[in-house]
Every structure is written in C-alpha cells, then in structure tokens.
Amino acid sequence: MQGYDVLFEDYKNENGLTHTEGVPGVRALEQIARDMGYTKGEFLNANPILNMLADNPSMIEAIQEYIYQAVVYYEEWQEALNLDSYAEEMYEDETLVEA
C-alpha cells in the first residue's frame, strides 16, 4: 500500500486540485477543506478554509512561519505591517538588519 502522502497526491490529481496559485489555488484548498468535512458553520460562517484553520492551530503556525521567512523579501508586506516604524520604536539604538 502507498503512503498517505502519495495517496493524497493521487486524490488531488484525480479531483483536479493541484493548483496552488491565485484563485484556482484558493478554490482547490477550499475544496480539500470541504472534502475533509469543514462544511458546517461551527467556526466561521461555514467557510471551509477558515473552519479548517480555526480547528488546526498548527496550520496557523505554518502560515505565520511562512510570513516570518518571507517578509524579508516582500517590501509591500514590510510596509503593510509597518515594520520599520515598529523597529524604530522598539529598537531606537539598533540598526535594522535583514536576515
């Protein structure tokens, strides 16, 4: 028998859920969450992705870790999060260094 990782890849391929970018990627993730049973509004207005996230804190941690790793490369994220002024307030005597 194949491992669950291989079986999951087969499931995605057979159901056309291989997209990871843009709206198709979000829709694929939404369908996966729906297929996993996140269809009821137990958490957040019956949105499958939000329900899945609310039920799985490790997924939120993984997303936050991605942001942590990627924020260095995305100036628009740095600006949106107001990181430079936060750094100035918190670390007045230090120079901000990119990782």
N, C-alpha and C positions, 0 to 999 in steps of 0.2 A: 504494500500500500504506500502511496505517495505521502509525503509530509503535508501538514496543513498549509504550509506556505505555498507549496506547489498547487494544492487543491484550490487555494484562494485565487491564485493567478488564473487557473482554469476557469473558475467561477466568473472572474472579471472579464476574461476573454470571451466566454460564451454569452455573457449578458451585455457586451458592448460597453463595459465600464472601465476602460483603460485610460481614458482622458485624465490628465492631471492639471491642465492649464485652462484658465479662463472659465467662462460659463459652462462649457461641457465638463470640465473637471469638477466644478461645484455640483453640477447635476449628477454626475457619476457618484460622488461621495454621498450626496443626498439619497440616491437610490440604494447604495450599500447600507447606509444607516437605516433606511426604511426596511430593507430586507432583513436586517438584524433585529427588527421589532420595535424600532423607535418611531412609532406611528401615532401614539397617543399623546395628548397634551399634558402629560404628567409633570413636565418641567416647564417648557417654554412654548406655549401656543402651538403645539403639535408640529413644530419644525424638527424634522428628523436629525439634522446635524446638531442643532442646539441641544436637543434632548440627549443625544449621544455624548456631547461634551459635558453636559451637566451631570451625567451618570458616570463619567470616567475622568476623574481629575488628572490621571496620568497623560491623557490626550492634551489637556490644557497645559500641563507642564512641558510636553513636547513642543507645542506651538510657541510657548514662551521661550523655550530654549532655542528654537529656530530664530525667533526675533532677536534674542541675545547675540547669536552668532552672526546674523545678517545685518544688524543695524549699522555696523561699521561701514558697510558697502552702499547703503541707501541714504543719501543725503536728505531726501524728502522725508524719510522716517525720522531722522535726527531732528529735522525742523519741526515736524508734526508733534513729536514728543517733547519739544522744547529742551532738548538735552544740553545744549550749550549754556543756556541761562541757568539751568539746574546745576550744571557743573560750576558755574561762576558763584552761585550762592553757597554751594556745599563745600567747594574746594578753592576758596579765594586765593590761597597762596601756592597752588599747584598748577602745572600746565596740563591741559587735556592731551592725552596721548592715545592715538589709535592703536587698537590691538593688532 
